[in-house]
Amino acid sequence: TGKLNLIPGCDFNTGDYREYKRILKEFGIPNTILADISDTFDSPCDGSYHIYAGGTKLDDAADSINGKATIAIGPYATPKTFGWVKDNYSGKH
């Protein structure tokens, strides 16, 4: 797909995710954020269980293997997951 995959890692600040999306949009970079919590974590807590709209679409997550590149952010950005992707899919299409 030519998209950039972005793995923010263990970052629960929804504002950071919105900023990642804003910056990538400004540069015109198509992307998939794995996993985008900006809408689902920033939703009301009304005492009952809901699955809120938003997040990374399953089709986009599945298609991320066809991405042009993957960037993991921060020292705790799921190093085991990133290592697994590198070992299993680096240079393979």
PDB file of N, CA, C and O in Angstrom:
ATOM      1  N   THR A   1       0.817  -1.206   0.000  1.00  0.00           N
ATOM      2  CA  THR A   1       0.000   0.000   0.000  1.00  0.00           C
ATOM      3  C   THR A   1       0.854   1.259   0.000  1.00  0.00           C
ATOM      4  O   THR A   1       0.374   2.339  -0.346  1.00  0.00           O
ATOM      5  N   GLY A   2       2.111   1.124   0.385  1.00  0.00           N
ATOM      6  CA  GLY A   2       2.970   2.287   0.446  1.00  0.00           C
ATOM      7  C   GLY A   2       2.750   3.149   1.666  1.00  0.00           C
ATOM      8  O   GLY A   2       3.287   4.254   1.744  1.00  0.00           O
ATOM      9  N   LYS A   3       1.969   2.669   2.625  1.00  0.00           N
ATOM     10  CA  LYS A   3       1.704   3.449   3.836  1.00  0.00           C
ATOM     11  C   LYS A   3       2.837   3.279   4.841  1.00  0.00           C
ATOM     12  O   LYS A   3       3.572   2.291   4.823  1.00  0.00           O
ATOM     13  N   LEU A   4       2.955   4.262   5.707  1.00  0.00           N
ATOM     14  CA  LEU A   4       3.868   4.186   6.837  1.00  0.00           C
ATOM     15  C   LEU A   4       3.107   3.585   8.006  1.00  0.00           C
ATOM     16  O   LEU A   4       2.019   4.052   8.344  1.00  0.00           O
ATOM     17  N   ASN A   5       3.666   2.552   8.628  1.00  0.00           N
ATOM     18  CA  ASN A   5       3.091   1.990   9.844  1.00  0.00           C
ATOM     19  C   ASN A   5       3.752   2.678  11.031  1.00  0.00           C
ATOM     20  O   ASN A   5       4.976   2.797  11.086  1.00  0.00           O
ATOM     21  N   LEU A   6       2.945   3.124  11.971  1.00  0.00           N
ATOM     22  CA  LEU A   6       3.463   3.789  13.163  1.00  0.00           C
ATOM     23  C   LEU A   6       3.020   3.004  14.387  1.00  0.00           C
ATOM     24  O   LEU A   6       1.826   2.800  14.602  1.00  0.00           O
ATOM     25  N   ILE A   7       3.992   2.560  15.196  1.00  0.00           N
ATOM     26  CA  ILE A   7       3.702   1.855  16.442  1.00  0.00           C
ATOM     27  C   ILE A   7       4.100   2.777  17.591  1.00  0.00           C
ATOM     28  O   ILE A   7       5.281   2.884  17.921  1.00  0.00           O
ATOM     29  N   PRO A   8       3.110   3.449  18.207  1.00  0.00           N
ATOM     30  CA  PRO A   8       3.429   4.378  19.295  1.00  0.00           C
ATOM     31  C   PRO A   8       3.915   3.697  20.564  1.00  0.00           C
ATOM     32  O   PRO A   8       4.513   4.355  21.415  1.00  0.00           O
ATOM     33  N   GLY A   9       3.682   2.421  20.714  1.00  0.00           N
ATOM     34  CA  GLY A   9       4.120   1.724  21.912  1.00  0.00           C
ATOM     35  C   GLY A   9       3.197   1.979  23.086  1.00  0.00           C
ATOM     36  O   GLY A   9       1.991   2.154  22.915  1.00  0.00           O
ATOM     37  N   CYS A  10       3.759   2.000  24.259  1.00  0.00           N
ATOM     38  CA  CYS A  10       2.973   2.121  25.492  1.00  0.00           C
ATOM     39  C   CYS A  10       2.736   3.598  25.810  1.00  0.00           C
ATOM     40  O   CYS A  10       3.297   4.133  26.766  1.00  0.00           O
ATOM     41  N   ASP A  11       1.914   4.239  25.012  1.00  0.00           N
ATOM     42  CA  ASP A  11       1.604   5.661  25.166  1.00  0.00           C
ATOM     43  C   ASP A  11       0.093   5.796  25.253  1.00  0.00           C
ATOM     44  O   ASP A  11      -0.611   5.560  24.271  1.00  0.00           O
ATOM     45  N   PHE A  12      -0.408   6.173  26.414  1.00  0.00           N
ATOM     46  CA  PHE A  12      -1.849   6.249  26.618  1.00  0.00           C
ATOM     47  C   PHE A  12      -2.376   7.674  26.576  1.00  0.00           C
ATOM     48  O   PHE A  12      -3.504   7.930  26.997  1.00  0.00           O
ATOM     49  N   ASN A  13      -1.572   8.602  26.071  1.00  0.00           N
ATOM     50  CA  ASN A  13      -2.003   9.991  25.928  1.00  0.00           C
ATOM     51  C   ASN A  13      -2.664  10.140  24.559  1.00  0.00           C
ATOM     52  O   ASN A  13      -1.988  10.128  23.531  1.00  0.00           O
ATOM     53  N   THR A  14      -3.980  10.279  24.556  1.00  0.00           N
ATOM     54  CA  THR A  14      -4.703  10.366  23.283  1.00  0.00           C
ATOM     55  C   THR A  14      -4.281  11.578  22.461  1.00  0.00           C
ATOM     56  O   THR A  14      -4.361  11.554  21.232  1.00  0.00           O
ATOM     57  N   GLY A  15      -3.836  12.629  23.124  1.00  0.00           N
ATOM     58  CA  GLY A  15      -3.370  13.819  22.414  1.00  0.00           C
ATOM     59  C   GLY A  15      -2.130  13.543  21.586  1.00  0.00           C
ATOM     60  O   GLY A  15      -1.953  14.134  20.521  1.00  0.00           O
ATOM     61  N   ASP A  16      -1.264  12.647  22.061  1.00  0.00           N
ATOM     62  CA  ASP A  16      -0.077  12.287  21.287  1.00  0.00           C
ATOM     63  C   ASP A  16      -0.476  11.630  19.967  1.00  0.00           C
ATOM     64  O   ASP A  16       0.106  11.924  18.923  1.00  0.00           O
ATOM     65  N   TYR A  17      -1.458  10.752  20.016  1.00  0.00           N
ATOM     66  CA  TYR A  17      -1.917  10.079  18.799  1.00  0.00           C
ATOM     67  C   TYR A  17      -2.490  11.086  17.806  1.00  0.00           C
ATOM     68  O   TYR A  17      -2.247  10.989  16.603  1.00  0.00           O
ATOM     69  N   ARG A  18      -3.245  12.042  18.312  1.00  0.00           N
ATOM     70  CA  ARG A  18      -3.791  13.074  17.419  1.00  0.00           C
ATOM     71  C   ARG A  18      -2.668  13.906  16.800  1.00  0.00           C
ATOM     72  O   ARG A  18      -2.753  14.315  15.642  1.00  0.00           O
ATOM     73  N   GLU A  19      -1.625  14.150  17.575  1.00  0.00           N
ATOM     74  CA  GLU A  19      -0.490  14.912  17.046  1.00  0.00           C
ATOM     75  C   GLU A  19       0.262  14.101  15.993  1.00  0.00           C
ATOM     76  O   GLU A  19       0.667  14.653  14.970  1.00  0.00           O
ATOM     77  N   TYR A  20       0.455  12.811  16.222  1.00  0.00           N
ATOM     78  CA  TYR A  20       1.087  11.958  15.199  1.00  0.00           C
ATOM     79  C   TYR A  20       0.302  12.049  13.894  1.00  0.00           C
ATOM     80  O   TYR A  20       0.882  12.230  12.823  1.00  0.00           O
ATOM     81  N   LYS A  21      -1.027  11.923  13.991  1.00  0.00           N
ATOM     82  CA  LYS A  21      -1.871  11.979  12.789  1.00  0.00           C
ATOM     83  C   LYS A  21      -1.790  13.342  12.116  1.00  0.00           C
ATOM     84  O   LYS A  21      -1.753  13.427  10.889  1.00  0.00           O
ATOM     85  N   ARG A  22      -1.760  14.409  12.913  1.00  0.00           N
ATOM     86  CA  ARG A  22      -1.680  15.760  12.348  1.00  0.00           C
ATOM     87  C   ARG A  22      -0.373  15.941  11.583  1.00  0.00           C
ATOM     88  O   ARG A  22      -0.371  16.438  10.457  1.00  0.00           O
ATOM     89  N   ILE A  23       0.726  15.541  12.191  1.00  0.00           N
ATOM     90  CA  ILE A  23       2.043  15.704  11.557  1.00  0.00           C
ATOM     91  C   ILE A  23       2.118  14.895  10.260  1.00  0.00           C
ATOM     92  O   ILE A  23       2.560  15.405   9.231  1.00  0.00           O
ATOM     93  N   LEU A  24       1.690  13.648  10.314  1.00  0.00           N
ATOM     94  CA  LEU A  24       1.732  12.815   9.108  1.00  0.00           C
ATOM     95  C   LEU A  24       0.847  13.384   8.009  1.00  0.00           C
ATOM     96  O   LEU A  24       1.205  13.328   6.833  1.00  0.00           O
ATOM     97  N   LYS A  25      -0.304  13.931   8.381  1.00  0.00           N
ATOM     98  CA  LYS A  25      -1.194  14.559   7.400  1.00  0.00           C
ATOM     99  C   LYS A  25      -0.534  15.788   6.782  1.00  0.00           C
ATOM    100  O   LYS A  25      -0.611  15.986   5.570  1.00  0.00           O
ATOM    101  N   GLU A  26       0.119  16.621   7.610  1.00  0.00           N
ATOM    102  CA  GLU A  26       0.802  17.819   7.103  1.00  0.00           C
ATOM    103  C   GLU A  26       1.874  17.462   6.076  1.00  0.00           C
ATOM    104  O   GLU A  26       2.073  18.192   5.105  1.00  0.00           O
ATOM    105  N   PHE A  27       2.559  16.347   6.287  1.00  0.00           N
ATOM    106  CA  PHE A  27       3.585  15.906   5.352  1.00  0.00           C
ATOM    107  C   PHE A  27       3.012  15.096   4.191  1.00  0.00           C
ATOM    108  O   PHE A  27       3.744  14.709   3.280  1.00  0.00           O
ATOM    109  N   GLY A  28       1.715  14.841   4.222  1.00  0.00           N
ATOM    110  CA  GLY A  28       1.085  14.076   3.149  1.00  0.00           C
ATOM    111  C   GLY A  28       1.488  12.612   3.137  1.00  0.00           C
ATOM    112  O   GLY A  28       1.544  11.987   2.078  1.00  0.00           O
ATOM    113  N   ILE A  29       1.770  12.063   4.311  1.00  0.00           N
ATOM    114  CA  ILE A  29       2.229  10.682   4.411  1.00  0.00           C
ATOM    115  C   ILE A  29       1.050   9.771   4.762  1.00  0.00           C
ATOM    116  O   ILE A  29       0.501   9.871   5.859  1.00  0.00           O
ATOM    117  N   PRO A  30       0.655   8.886   3.842  1.00  0.00           N
ATOM    118  CA  PRO A  30      -0.398   7.930   4.186  1.00  0.00           C
ATOM    119  C   PRO A  30       0.113   6.993   5.274  1.00  0.00           C
ATOM    120  O   PRO A  30       1.271   6.576   5.239  1.00  0.00           O
ATOM    121  N   ASN A  31      -0.745   6.659   6.245  1.00  0.00           N
ATOM    122  CA  ASN A  31      -0.250   5.910   7.393  1.00  0.00           C
ATOM    123  C   ASN A  31      -1.309   5.025   8.018  1.00  0.00           C
ATOM    124  O   ASN A  31      -2.509   5.181   7.792  1.00  0.00           O
ATOM    125  N   THR A  32      -0.818   4.097   8.807  1.00  0.00           N
ATOM    126  CA  THR A  32      -1.649   3.276   9.680  1.00  0.00           C
ATOM    127  C   THR A  32      -1.011   3.332  11.055  1.00  0.00           C
ATOM    128  O   THR A  32       0.157   2.980  11.220  1.00  0.00           O
ATOM    129  N   ILE A  33      -1.778   3.773  12.041  1.00  0.00           N
ATOM    130  CA  ILE A  33      -1.279   3.800  13.414  1.00  0.00           C
ATOM    131  C   ILE A  33      -1.757   2.522  14.093  1.00  0.00           C
ATOM    132  O   ILE A  33      -2.955   2.246  14.158  1.00  0.00           O
ATOM    133  N   LEU A  34      -0.810   1.757  14.592  1.00  0.00           N
ATOM    134  CA  LEU A  34      -1.094   0.471  15.238  1.00  0.00           C
ATOM    135  C   LEU A  34      -0.848   0.594  16.735  1.00  0.00           C
ATOM    136  O   LEU A  34       0.321   0.644  17.117  1.00  0.00           O
ATOM    137  N   ALA A  35      -1.764   0.643  17.548  1.00  0.00           N
ATOM    138  CA  ALA A  35      -3.200   0.727  17.409  1.00  0.00           C
ATOM    139  C   ALA A  35      -3.620   2.140  17.832  1.00  0.00           C
ATOM    140  O   ALA A  35      -3.148   2.670  18.838  1.00  0.00           O
ATOM    141  N   ASP A  36      -4.497   2.722  17.059  1.00  0.00           N
ATOM    142  CA  ASP A  36      -4.930   4.104  17.285  1.00  0.00           C
ATOM    143  C   ASP A  36      -5.995   4.151  18.382  1.00  0.00           C
ATOM    144  O   ASP A  36      -7.124   3.702  18.184  1.00  0.00           O
ATOM    145  N   ILE A  37      -5.622   4.698  19.533  1.00  0.00           N
ATOM    146  CA  ILE A  37      -6.548   4.776  20.672  1.00  0.00           C
ATOM    147  C   ILE A  37      -7.143   6.167  20.844  1.00  0.00           C
ATOM    148  O   ILE A  37      -7.853   6.410  21.819  1.00  0.00           O
ATOM    149  N   SER A  38      -6.871   7.084  19.924  1.00  0.00           N
ATOM    150  CA  SER A  38      -7.229   8.492  20.131  1.00  0.00           C
ATOM    151  C   SER A  38      -8.718   8.720  20.339  1.00  0.00           C
ATOM    152  O   SER A  38      -9.094   9.623  21.087  1.00  0.00           O
ATOM    153  N   ASP A  39      -9.570   7.937  19.707  1.00  0.00           N
ATOM    154  CA  ASP A  39     -11.013   8.115  19.896  1.00  0.00           C
ATOM    155  C   ASP A  39     -11.580   7.162  20.942  1.00  0.00           C
ATOM    156  O   ASP A  39     -12.462   7.538  21.714  1.00  0.00           O
ATOM    157  N   THR A  40     -11.076   5.935  20.968  1.00  0.00           N
ATOM    158  CA  THR A  40     -11.651   4.948  21.877  1.00  0.00           C
ATOM    159  C   THR A  40     -11.295   5.206  23.335  1.00  0.00           C
ATOM    160  O   THR A  40     -12.123   4.973  24.216  1.00  0.00           O
ATOM    161  N   PHE A  41     -10.075   5.684  23.611  1.00  0.00           N
ATOM    162  CA  PHE A  41      -9.690   5.962  24.998  1.00  0.00           C
ATOM    163  C   PHE A  41     -10.187   7.323  25.460  1.00  0.00           C
ATOM    164  O   PHE A  41     -10.292   7.572  26.661  1.00  0.00           O
ATOM    165  N   ASP A  42     -10.488   8.190  24.531  1.00  0.00           N
ATOM    166  CA  ASP A  42     -10.957   9.537  24.873  1.00  0.00           C
ATOM    167  C   ASP A  42     -12.474   9.584  24.708  1.00  0.00           C
ATOM    168  O   ASP A  42     -13.004  10.386  23.940  1.00  0.00           O
ATOM    169  N   SER A  43     -13.154   8.721  25.434  1.00  0.00           N
ATOM    170  CA  SER A  43     -14.609   8.617  25.351  1.00  0.00           C
ATOM    171  C   SER A  43     -15.182   8.633  26.767  1.00  0.00           C
ATOM    172  O   SER A  43     -14.455   8.399  27.732  1.00  0.00           O
ATOM    173  N   PRO A  44     -16.469   8.904  26.895  1.00  0.00           N
ATOM    174  CA  PRO A  44     -17.047   9.062  28.230  1.00  0.00           C
ATOM    175  C   PRO A  44     -17.102   7.757  29.017  1.00  0.00           C
ATOM    176  O   PRO A  44     -17.211   6.671  28.448  1.00  0.00           O
ATOM    177  N   CYS A  45     -17.026   7.887  30.311  1.00  0.00           N
ATOM    178  CA  CYS A  45     -17.190   6.759  31.222  1.00  0.00           C
ATOM    179  C   CYS A  45     -18.498   6.990  31.970  1.00  0.00           C
ATOM    180  O   CYS A  45     -18.548   7.750  32.936  1.00  0.00           O
ATOM    181  N   ASP A  46     -19.551   6.326  31.512  1.00  0.00           N
ATOM    182  CA  ASP A  46     -20.868   6.583  32.087  1.00  0.00           C
ATOM    183  C   ASP A  46     -21.371   5.451  32.981  1.00  0.00           C
ATOM    184  O   ASP A  46     -22.542   5.434  33.357  1.00  0.00           O
ATOM    185  N   GLY A  47     -20.499   4.513  33.321  1.00  0.00           N
ATOM    186  CA  GLY A  47     -20.884   3.435  34.218  1.00  0.00           C
ATOM    187  C   GLY A  47     -21.383   2.182  33.536  1.00  0.00           C
ATOM    188  O   GLY A  47     -21.623   1.173  34.200  1.00  0.00           O
ATOM    189  N   SER A  48     -21.542   2.221  32.227  1.00  0.00           N
ATOM    190  CA  SER A  48     -21.950   1.018  31.502  1.00  0.00           C
ATOM    191  C   SER A  48     -20.927   0.726  30.405  1.00  0.00           C
ATOM    192  O   SER A  48     -20.255   1.630  29.909  1.00  0.00           O
ATOM    193  N   TYR A  49     -20.822  -0.534  30.041  1.00  0.00           N
ATOM    194  CA  TYR A  49     -19.821  -0.961  29.068  1.00  0.00           C
ATOM    195  C   TYR A  49     -20.269  -0.648  27.645  1.00  0.00           C
ATOM    196  O   TYR A  49     -21.393  -0.962  27.253  1.00  0.00           O
ATOM    197  N   HIS A  50     -19.381  -0.030  26.884  1.00  0.00           N
ATOM    198  CA  HIS A  50     -19.626   0.273  25.470  1.00  0.00           C
ATOM    199  C   HIS A  50     -18.346   0.005  24.689  1.00  0.00           C
ATOM    200  O   HIS A  50     -17.241   0.176  25.206  1.00  0.00           O
ATOM    201  N   ILE A  51     -18.506  -0.410  23.461  1.00  0.00           N
ATOM    202  CA  ILE A  51     -17.371  -0.426  22.541  1.00  0.00           C
ATOM    203  C   ILE A  51     -17.541   0.811  21.680  1.00  0.00           C
ATOM    204  O   ILE A  51     -18.471   0.903  20.879  1.00  0.00           O
ATOM    205  N   TYR A  52     -16.639   1.756  21.854  1.00  0.00           N
ATOM    206  CA  TYR A  52     -16.757   3.030  21.158  1.00  0.00           C
ATOM    207  C   TYR A  52     -16.171   2.956  19.760  1.00  0.00           C
ATOM    208  O   TYR A  52     -15.240   2.195  19.494  1.00  0.00           O
ATOM    209  N   ALA A  53     -16.729   3.754  18.882  1.00  0.00           N
ATOM    210  CA  ALA A  53     -16.245   3.822  17.500  1.00  0.00           C
ATOM    211  C   ALA A  53     -14.827   4.383  17.478  1.00  0.00           C
ATOM    212  O   ALA A  53     -14.423   5.132  18.368  1.00  0.00           O
ATOM    213  N   GLY A  54     -14.098   4.013  16.466  1.00  0.00           N
ATOM    214  CA  GLY A  54     -12.748   4.538  16.306  1.00  0.00           C
ATOM    215  C   GLY A  54     -11.720   3.424  16.374  1.00  0.00           C
ATOM    216  O   GLY A  54     -12.057   2.240  16.376  1.00  0.00           O
ATOM    217  N   GLY A  55     -10.489   3.819  16.428  1.00  0.00           N
ATOM    218  CA  GLY A  55      -9.405   2.845  16.477  1.00  0.00           C
ATOM    219  C   GLY A  55      -8.929   2.465  15.088  1.00  0.00           C
ATOM    220  O   GLY A  55      -9.463   2.928  14.079  1.00  0.00           O
ATOM    221  N   THR A  56      -7.927   1.623  15.056  1.00  0.00           N
ATOM    222  CA  THR A  56      -7.392   1.138  13.794  1.00  0.00           C
ATOM    223  C   THR A  56      -8.347   0.089  13.230  1.00  0.00           C
ATOM    224  O   THR A  56      -8.710  -0.864  13.920  1.00  0.00           O
ATOM    225  N   LYS A  57      -8.747   0.267  11.985  1.00  0.00           N
ATOM    226  CA  LYS A  57      -9.642  -0.701  11.345  1.00  0.00           C
ATOM    227  C   LYS A  57      -8.894  -2.019  11.146  1.00  0.00           C
ATOM    228  O   LYS A  57      -7.703  -2.019  10.836  1.00  0.00           O
ATOM    229  N   LEU A  58      -9.589  -3.133  11.323  1.00  0.00           N
ATOM    230  CA  LEU A  58      -8.959  -4.443  11.172  1.00  0.00           C
ATOM    231  C   LEU A  58      -8.378  -4.634   9.775  1.00  0.00           C
ATOM    232  O   LEU A  58      -7.312  -5.233   9.630  1.00  0.00           O
ATOM    233  N   ASP A  59      -9.060  -4.135   8.749  1.00  0.00           N
ATOM    234  CA  ASP A  59      -8.533  -4.244   7.382  1.00  0.00           C
ATOM    235  C   ASP A  59      -7.221  -3.477   7.238  1.00  0.00           C
ATOM    236  O   ASP A  59      -6.296  -3.943   6.572  1.00  0.00           O
ATOM    237  N   ASP A  60      -7.139  -2.296   7.866  1.00  0.00           N
ATOM    238  CA  ASP A  60      -5.900  -1.513   7.815  1.00  0.00           C
ATOM    239  C   ASP A  60      -4.780  -2.221   8.571  1.00  0.00           C
ATOM    240  O   ASP A  60      -3.635  -2.241   8.119  1.00  0.00           O
ATOM    241  N   ALA A  61      -5.113  -2.801   9.722  1.00  0.00           N
ATOM    242  CA  ALA A  61      -4.104  -3.538  10.489  1.00  0.00           C
ATOM    243  C   ALA A  61      -3.595  -4.736   9.691  1.00  0.00           C
ATOM    244  O   ALA A  61      -2.392  -4.995   9.654  1.00  0.00           O
ATOM    245  N   ALA A  62      -4.508  -5.466   9.053  1.00  0.00           N
ATOM    246  CA  ALA A  62      -4.112  -6.624   8.249  1.00  0.00           C
ATOM    247  C   ALA A  62      -3.259  -6.203   7.056  1.00  0.00           C
ATOM    248  O   ALA A  62      -2.328  -6.914   6.678  1.00  0.00           O
ATOM    249  N   ASP A  63      -3.571  -5.054   6.463  1.00  0.00           N
ATOM    250  CA  ASP A  63      -2.834  -4.567   5.297  1.00  0.00           C
ATOM    251  C   ASP A  63      -1.502  -3.924   5.672  1.00  0.00           C
ATOM    252  O   ASP A  63      -0.702  -3.604   4.793  1.00  0.00           O
ATOM    253  N   SER A  64      -1.257  -3.731   6.960  1.00  0.00           N
ATOM    254  CA  SER A  64      -0.021  -3.057   7.376  1.00  0.00           C
ATOM    255  C   SER A  64       1.224  -3.831   6.955  1.00  0.00           C
ATOM    256  O   SER A  64       2.304  -3.250   6.841  1.00  0.00           O
ATOM    257  N   ILE A  65       1.085  -5.131   6.725  1.00  0.00           N
ATOM    258  CA  ILE A  65       2.222  -5.929   6.274  1.00  0.00           C
ATOM    259  C   ILE A  65       2.718  -5.464   4.906  1.00  0.00           C
ATOM    260  O   ILE A  65       3.865  -5.726   4.542  1.00  0.00           O
ATOM    261  N   ASN A  66       1.872  -4.782   4.154  1.00  0.00           N
ATOM    262  CA  ASN A  66       2.246  -4.260   2.843  1.00  0.00           C
ATOM    263  C   ASN A  66       2.762  -2.831   2.909  1.00  0.00           C
ATOM    264  O   ASN A  66       2.978  -2.199   1.875  1.00  0.00           O
ATOM    265  N   GLY A  67       2.960  -2.321   4.108  1.00  0.00           N
ATOM    266  CA  GLY A  67       3.420  -0.947   4.278  1.00  0.00           C
ATOM    267  C   GLY A  67       4.823  -0.730   3.737  1.00  0.00           C
ATOM    268  O   GLY A  67       5.601  -1.670   3.573  1.00  0.00           O
ATOM    269  N   LYS A  68       5.121   0.519   3.467  1.00  0.00           N
ATOM    270  CA  LYS A  68       6.442   0.884   2.942  1.00  0.00           C
ATOM    271  C   LYS A  68       7.507   0.830   4.036  1.00  0.00           C
ATOM    272  O   LYS A  68       8.647   0.441   3.783  1.00  0.00           O
ATOM    273  N   ALA A  69       7.125   1.226   5.259  1.00  0.00           N
ATOM    274  CA  ALA A  69       8.064   1.239   6.379  1.00  0.00           C
ATOM    275  C   ALA A  69       7.277   1.184   7.681  1.00  0.00           C
ATOM    276  O   ALA A  69       6.082   1.477   7.717  1.00  0.00           O
ATOM    277  N   THR A  70       7.974   0.801   8.752  1.00  0.00           N
ATOM    278  CA  THR A  70       7.374   0.776  10.083  1.00  0.00           C
ATOM    279  C   THR A  70       8.292   1.509  11.041  1.00  0.00           C
ATOM    280  O   THR A  70       9.496   1.259  11.089  1.00  0.00           O
ATOM    281  N   ILE A  71       7.697   2.424  11.808  1.00  0.00           N
ATOM    282  CA  ILE A  71       8.449   3.172  12.817  1.00  0.00           C
ATOM    283  C   ILE A  71       7.854   2.861  14.178  1.00  0.00           C
ATOM    284  O   ILE A  71       6.645   2.975  14.376  1.00  0.00           O
ATOM    285  N   ALA A  72       8.706   2.468  15.115  1.00  0.00           N
ATOM    286  CA  ALA A  72       8.298   2.277  16.504  1.00  0.00           C
ATOM    287  C   ALA A  72       8.849   3.457  17.300  1.00  0.00           C
ATOM    288  O   ALA A  72      10.029   3.791  17.195  1.00  0.00           O
ATOM    289  N   ILE A  73       7.984   4.085  18.096  1.00  0.00           N
ATOM    290  CA  ILE A  73       8.358   5.302  18.816  1.00  0.00           C
ATOM    291  C   ILE A  73       8.668   4.992  20.275  1.00  0.00           C
ATOM    292  O   ILE A  73       7.942   4.240  20.925  1.00  0.00           O
ATOM    293  N   GLY A  74       9.742   5.570  20.782  1.00  0.00           N
ATOM    294  CA  GLY A  74      10.063   5.498  22.201  1.00  0.00           C
ATOM    295  C   GLY A  74      10.816   4.238  22.585  1.00  0.00           C
ATOM    296  O   GLY A  74      10.800   3.244  21.859  1.00  0.00           O
ATOM    297  N   PRO A  75      11.478   4.291  23.740  1.00  0.00           N
ATOM    298  CA  PRO A  75      12.282   3.147  24.176  1.00  0.00           C
ATOM    299  C   PRO A  75      11.445   1.931  24.568  1.00  0.00           C
ATOM    300  O   PRO A  75      11.959   0.814  24.628  1.00  0.00           O
ATOM    301  N   TYR A  76      10.170   2.145  24.832  1.00  0.00           N
ATOM    302  CA  TYR A  76       9.304   1.039  25.233  1.00  0.00           C
ATOM    303  C   TYR A  76       8.232   0.777  24.186  1.00  0.00           C
ATOM    304  O   TYR A  76       7.133   0.336  24.523  1.00  0.00           O
ATOM    305  N   ALA A  77       8.534   1.041  22.940  1.00  0.00           N
ATOM    306  CA  ALA A  77       7.572   0.904  21.840  1.00  0.00           C
ATOM    307  C   ALA A  77       7.510  -0.546  21.373  1.00  0.00           C
ATOM    308  O   ALA A  77       7.879  -0.871  20.245  1.00  0.00           O
ATOM    309  N   THR A  78       7.045  -1.388  22.250  1.00  0.00           N
ATOM    310  CA  THR A  78       6.859  -2.811  21.967  1.00  0.00           C
ATOM    311  C   THR A  78       8.041  -3.426  21.212  1.00  0.00           C
ATOM    312  O   THR A  78       7.879  -3.890  20.084  1.00  0.00           O
ATOM    313  N   PRO A  79       9.237  -3.433  21.830  1.00  0.00           N
ATOM    314  CA  PRO A  79      10.421  -3.942  21.134  1.00  0.00           C
ATOM    315  C   PRO A  79      10.282  -5.398  20.691  1.00  0.00           C
ATOM    316  O   PRO A  79      10.813  -5.769  19.644  1.00  0.00           O
ATOM    317  N   LYS A  80       9.585  -6.224  21.459  1.00  0.00           N
ATOM    318  CA  LYS A  80       9.420  -7.621  21.039  1.00  0.00           C
ATOM    319  C   LYS A  80       8.567  -7.715  19.781  1.00  0.00           C
ATOM    320  O   LYS A  80       8.867  -8.496  18.878  1.00  0.00           O
ATOM    321  N   THR A  81       7.502  -6.915  19.723  1.00  0.00           N
ATOM    322  CA  THR A  81       6.648  -6.920  18.537  1.00  0.00           C
ATOM    323  C   THR A  81       7.413  -6.409  17.331  1.00  0.00           C
ATOM    324  O   THR A  81       7.350  -7.006  16.256  1.00  0.00           O
ATOM    325  N   PHE A  82       8.139  -5.303  17.499  1.00  0.00           N
ATOM    326  CA  PHE A  82       8.894  -4.746  16.382  1.00  0.00           C
ATOM    327  C   PHE A  82       9.971  -5.732  15.927  1.00  0.00           C
ATOM    328  O   PHE A  82      10.195  -5.894  14.727  1.00  0.00           O
ATOM    329  N   GLY A  83      10.638  -6.388  16.877  1.00  0.00           N
ATOM    330  CA  GLY A  83      11.643  -7.391  16.536  1.00  0.00           C
ATOM    331  C   GLY A  83      11.050  -8.551  15.759  1.00  0.00           C
ATOM    332  O   GLY A  83      11.658  -9.051  14.812  1.00  0.00           O
ATOM    333  N   TRP A  84       9.856  -8.979  16.163  1.00  0.00           N
ATOM    334  CA  TRP A  84       9.168 -10.067  15.472  1.00  0.00           C
ATOM    335  C   TRP A  84       8.841  -9.674  14.035  1.00  0.00           C
ATOM    336  O   TRP A  84       9.059 -10.458  13.111  1.00  0.00           O
ATOM    337  N   VAL A  85       8.320  -8.463  13.843  1.00  0.00           N
ATOM    338  CA  VAL A  85       8.014  -7.984  12.492  1.00  0.00           C
ATOM    339  C   VAL A  85       9.287  -7.946  11.655  1.00  0.00           C
ATOM    340  O   VAL A  85       9.289  -8.379  10.503  1.00  0.00           O
ATOM    341  N   LYS A  86      10.364  -7.431  12.227  1.00  0.00           N
ATOM    342  CA  LYS A  86      11.628  -7.340  11.498  1.00  0.00           C
ATOM    343  C   LYS A  86      12.140  -8.728  11.110  1.00  0.00           C
ATOM    344  O   LYS A  86      12.562  -8.943   9.974  1.00  0.00           O
ATOM    345  N   ASP A  87      12.100  -9.667  12.057  1.00  0.00           N
ATOM    346  CA  ASP A  87      12.599 -11.020  11.794  1.00  0.00           C
ATOM    347  C   ASP A  87      11.752 -11.776  10.780  1.00  0.00           C
ATOM    348  O   ASP A  87      12.278 -12.561   9.990  1.00  0.00           O
ATOM    349  N   ASN A  88      10.455 -11.546  10.800  1.00  0.00           N
ATOM    350  CA  ASN A  88       9.553 -12.335   9.970  1.00  0.00           C
ATOM    351  C   ASN A  88       9.172 -11.693   8.644  1.00  0.00           C
ATOM    352  O   ASN A  88       8.795 -12.400   7.710  1.00  0.00           O
ATOM    353  N   TYR A  89       9.260 -10.377   8.539  1.00  0.00           N
ATOM    354  CA  TYR A  89       8.751  -9.718   7.338  1.00  0.00           C
ATOM    355  C   TYR A  89       9.713  -8.720   6.712  1.00  0.00           C
ATOM    356  O   TYR A  89       9.378  -8.123   5.689  1.00  0.00           O
ATOM    357  N   SER A  90      10.869  -8.520   7.269  1.00  0.00           N
ATOM    358  CA  SER A  90      11.804  -7.538   6.736  1.00  0.00           C
ATOM    359  C   SER A  90      12.221  -7.918   5.316  1.00  0.00           C
ATOM    360  O   SER A  90      12.836  -8.960   5.090  1.00  0.00           O
ATOM    361  N   GLY A  91      11.877  -7.062   4.378  1.00  0.00           N
ATOM    362  CA  GLY A  91      12.266  -7.275   2.993  1.00  0.00           C
ATOM    363  C   GLY A  91      11.448  -8.310   2.243  1.00  0.00           C
ATOM    364  O   GLY A  91      11.733  -8.606   1.083  1.00  0.00           O
ATOM    365  N   LYS A  92      10.426  -8.867   2.900  1.00  0.00           N
ATOM    366  CA  LYS A  92       9.583  -9.872   2.248  1.00  0.00           C
ATOM    367  C   LYS A  92       8.269  -9.236   1.846  1.00  0.00           C
ATOM    368  O   LYS A  92       7.624  -8.567   2.653  1.00  0.00           O
ATOM    369  N   HIS A  93       7.869  -9.444   0.596  1.00  0.00           N
ATOM    370  CA  HIS A  93       6.582  -8.915   0.128  1.00  0.00           C
ATOM    371  C   HIS A  93       5.871  -9.955  -0.676  1.00  0.00           C
ATOM    372  O   HIS A  93       4.767  -9.711  -1.163  1.00  0.00           O
TER     373      HIS A  93
END
